[in-house]
Amino acid sequence: MALATETERDAAPNPKARQRGRGTRRSTPNFLGGLGGWLWLALIILPAYYVVITSLKNQAGFFGSNPLAPPSDPTLANYQTVLEADFVRYFVNSVIVTVGSVIPAVAVSFMAAYAVVRGTGRIIAASHTLFLMGLAIPLQATIIPIYFMITRANLYDTLLALILPSIAFAIPISVLILSNFLRDVPRELFESMRLDGCSEFTMMWRLALPLVRPAVVTIAIYNALQVWNGFLFPLILTQSPDKRVLPLSLWAFQDEFTVNIPAVLAAVVLSTLPLVVLYVLARRQLVSGLTAGFSK
């Protein structure tokens, strides 16, 4: 009996050994995934590296050296040339258009998404369907009607002509994203605040907004990228040099500095620098908004 007992004990699975085996399997490195990640990182970093180092070269260094070699004599003369070509004015115009488009679009989208999630009735359902239909309309298909309305409203060649269409095209996707986040907020929280005598307006700003702040930051950054890099509206709806935004100014710089490639790339660096700063400041909220729901 003792021998049989010892044999059964030896044959029985050892929980600690099983846990060690599981831990070993989990710690196995994924070489293919790591290699793919490094390749993707190289594809992203290499163009950015080329743009930055080229913007620090003079024309002789650009044409006479290895394109990927660091500059032997770095210079900021290209940046000075760009700044002297009314770059600051174009930058301020882009900031005005971006801020003037993103803030109203996010505010209206948040209130609309709250009404869609918390409201009832046919009008609310119809409005939600209307927002979803807005996602199916391409921007290029509406440029002629938008041009007609802008000219009839005497807004042509103004920054407001760029702000209003940008708000309209930012609302549908923003409402869709925010409404999905608001549906995840427990209804018990709203009911408890209602019992305390809070109105819908108070619950919207003091309860719903703090809980979906990562989503709000995410759509704000997304819409800011779309407006900041927008080219079609500035090309069609403006014509004066003092109403140019950065994407249109880069196009003008390409014609002005045809041979001076380092100066053109210096303008590219200056135009993308605000987006990099925005990402650094809001990266935590952005990552939280993008990864929300993956742990469910």
Secondary structure, DSSP 8 states (H G I E B T S, - for coil): -HHHHHHHHHHS--HHHHHHHHHHHHT---HHHHHHHHHHHHHHHHHHHHHHHHHTS-HHHHHHS-TTS--SS---HHHHHHIIIIIHHHHHHHHHHHHHHHHHHHHHHHHHHHHHHH--SHHHHHHHHHHHHHTTS-GGGGHHHHHHHHHHTT-TTSTHHHHHHHHHHHHHHHHHHHHHHHTTS-HHHHHHHHHTT--HHHHIIIIIHHHTHHHHHHHHHHHHHHHHT--HHHHHH--SGGG--HHHHHHHHHHHTSS-HHHHHHHHHHHHHHHHHHHHHHHHHHHHHHHTTTT-
